[in-house]
């Protein structure tokens, strides 16, 4: 399972939605079975990710 989203909605100019969707399709084909999150061209394990709202990015919890 690969979850994704967009920081900028699909309907707005410069949206990252299509890029993130492409990353999720790549991840589902290459990664072992599990649950992942893809954002900003990065893949995270579901239980090791956090959103840094101030910076507008997702990072690992570590």
Secondary structure as GFF3:
##gff-version 3
##sequence-region A 1 62
A	DSSP	beta_strand	2	4	.	.	.	ID=ss1
A	DSSP	alpha_helix	17	30	.	.	.	ID=ss2
A	DSSP	beta_strand	36	39	.	.	.	ID=ss3
A	DSSP	beta_strand	42	45	.	.	.	ID=ss4
A	DSSP	beta_strand	50	52	.	.	.	ID=ss5
A	DSSP	beta_strand	57	59	.	.	.	ID=ss6
###
